[in-house]
Amino acid sequence: MPERASTLTLPSTAPSTKLAWPRLAWNGLNPRRAVTPLVVLLLWQAGSSLGYIPSRTVASPLAVLAALRELMASGALPHHLGVSLLRVVAGLSIAIVLGTVLALSAGLSKLGDDLIDAPIQMARTLPFLALVPLFILWFGIGETPKIALVALGSIFPIYLNLYAGIRGTDPKLIEAASTLGLSRAALIRHVVLPAALPNALTGLRYAIGISWLSLVVGEQINADAGIGYLMMDARDFMRTDIIMVGLLVYAMLGLLSDQGVRALERHALAWRPSARMGR
Amino acid sequence: MSGDTRVRGLVRRFGPTAVLDGLDLDVPEGAFIALLGRSGSGKTTLLRTLAGLDTAEQGEVTLPPSRAVVFQEPRLMPWKRVWENVALGLHGAGARDKAEQALREVELQHRIDAWPLTLSGGEAQRAGLARALVRDPDLLLLDEPFASLDALTRLRMQGLVANLWSRHGMSALLVTHDVDEALLLADHAVVLQAGRIGMQLRIDLARPRRHSDPNFAALRSELLRALGLTEDLAA
């Protein structure tokens, strides 16, 4: 009996201290998690300084930092960044508006479903980046083909996720709403669209990821401004430091836009238990 | 009377089998009817027909002007706060006041602004009840509303429904498996058999009802026999 009592009291304290560690780590408070990246950076810098890593291959971290400072001071980076941002915002806006209209039409009406869904499902199997040559023929080499490429790439996740969300609305909730005397418009507004919102936001996150990807491709062909152009131009002069700055900027843009959508999700989906529990 | 519910010759088939086969039922204005029957006897189909969620092939249904349904699952919109769920479908100003009043009636005033997914099972079902009450229905349709609650919560909810019914004076139709629940709440117990009303039992117990009422046990045996069970088995 006394043995039993001791096994009962011990676990109540032990697991709580064990569980505290991973949670701290997830919040980024655990300094151990920064060790590996720092070591890699130091080795990289040391390798460059000692001549083991030629700057033709990859510039050293300090050189990248210097290039970043130089590009900021000359105003080149803000200029190219602005051009790139404008392309993504324009393309993404077109995709959001068009994708939402198409998904609502297909999701909410039988006629719309028959007319819209099948062609979109066919078109999405096409690797859209393969359309670049056609787009250049159609739209020339100005801003239009780049914006069109971003729009085309990101329209599919917007459409597919919103459509799936609308179609996946719990029929039991629709039934309950119809016993409350809701009109069709009110049913769509109060039940179907909020039910589809989590899916729609997931679609938005994918769409943003794809729009950066499309931009990278679009800007490396016949561009005279933008982050992609900056990198291709630097290639001609073997400026790996500037190429690295471009990569860094792309990474930051992807990270920031993803964080933005996550913030939007936390706000718009506050009703979900996971939205409250996840930090 | 305009508040009566009348069903005549209702037929509903799923494939070759007729779940409802020429069913007649009356719910007089203000009456509380419990609808019992084995699984698959068509209880829920009948209730869904009265709620306008299912269409019968044949028959005639006369309904009072306003109906409200409480389902087995609460079926609250998780993205609307509790009071917004209750007020859903109400028009005009004062919707929030009406919702708050209904929530007070079901003793849920402290969760008015809560998200539905944070409610306990009993709280969610009370919110569902408030959502039905706020419409001031002439006929309240209850589809096994307490089936998934624990025994203690179920007893509290049954008491609450009995109170609300006697205060509001609406008609009520309760679909249930639970013989005791029928005896605690209803004026009449109706047993569905082979798609029709097999047996009707008048429940003449004084309200508020108690399990300890000497007539309770006798009515219980009678109802269990009608459901094809002996008391020993059901105990």
Interface residues (C-beta under 8 A of the other chain):
Chain A: K172 L173 E175 A176 A177 S178 T179 L180 G181 L182 A186 H190 V191 P194 A195 L197 L269 A270 W271 R272 P273
Chain B: A51 G52 L53 R67 A68 V69 F71 E73 R75 M77 P78 W79 K80 L88 G89 W115 P116 L117 T118 R131 R135
